[in-house]
Amino acid sequence: MLIAFSVAPSGTPSDGSERSDASVHDAVAAAVRVVRESGLAHRTTSMFTEIEGPDWDSVMDVVKRATEAVMPFGSRVSLVLKADIRPGYSGELDAKIERLEAAMDDSE
């Protein structure tokens, strides 16, 4: 199962401080730290983090903990999530890209 998600805080942080700019990189770093420590295959890009795991529970647990890690950075949290559920397949984090590249090469 592949999950692509993006999580970001908004509003005033729980400690009452104000952010000096609109950047949320500290909050995103807290979420990505959870993902990296999970042991699941993952990839982070400028917009999303992708996670691959064997089942709903393992993947959604990481998404939940990553979301909770962002909560102190704002009074609310936004979560965008997309899932590719394909039972019986693993290694798809890279395999999907490899199939795309092969198709691109075949069309040239």
N, C-alpha and C positions, 0 to 999 in steps of 0.2 A: 504494500500500500504506500502510495506517495501522497504527501501533503505539501502544498505550498502555502505559506502563510506570511502575513505581515501584521505586526502589532505595534501600536504607537500610542503614547499618552496624549492627553489634551487637558486643558485646565491647569489649575495651580497644583504644584506638587504637595504631597501630604505634609511636608515640613513647613509649608507656607511660603517657601522661597519663590522667587520669580526667575524664570530663565532669561538670560541676557540676550539670547537670540532665539530664532525659531527652530533651531536644530534639536533633534531628539536622539542624537548619537549615543549619549550615555544610557538612555533607556533601551535602545536597540542592542547595545553591547551587553546589557544585563540579560536580555532575552537570548542572544546568540551564545552567551556563556552557558546557559542552561542546555541549549541544543548540543553544543560541543561536548559537554560533560555527560550527555545521555548515552554515548556509545553507539547511537544509531548513525547510519550513513546520512550525510547532509551536505548541503551546498548553500552558501549565502551569496546573493547578488545585491545589486544596488536597490532593488525593490522588494525582494522576497527571500525567504529562507525555505528551502526544500528539505524534507525529511523522508527517509524510507525506513519502514519497519514492517514486521511480520503481521501485525494486526492492529485493529482500531485502538485497543487499550494502550498498547505501548506507544503508538504515535500520538494519540490524543493526550496522554499523560504528559508528554514533553511539551505539547502546545499549551496545555493548561499551566504548567509550571513556568513556561516562558512568559505567558501572559501575566501571571501573578508577579513575576520579577519586574515587570514594567509598571505595575500599579503604584508604587511609591512616587513615581515621576509625574503623576498628574491626578486630577480628581476623577478622571474617567479614562478608559482604555478602549481603543478601537481595534478589532481583530477582523482581518480579511483572511478567508481560508478557502482553498480549492483542493479537492481530493481526486485521485485517480485510483480507483479500487479495482484491482485485477487479481483475483485469487489465483494462487499457484505460480505467480511470477515473483522473482526477486532480482536484484541487480538492475532494476529499471531506471534508477537515477542516472546511470551512465548509458545503459543500453538504448534508451529512447533517443538520446542524442546521437549515438553511433548509427542507429538506423536512419535518422534524418540526414546525417552527413553522407552515408552511403547512397541514399536516394538523390541527394544533391549531385554527388559525383556521377551517378548513372545518367542524370539528365543533361550533363554537359557534353 
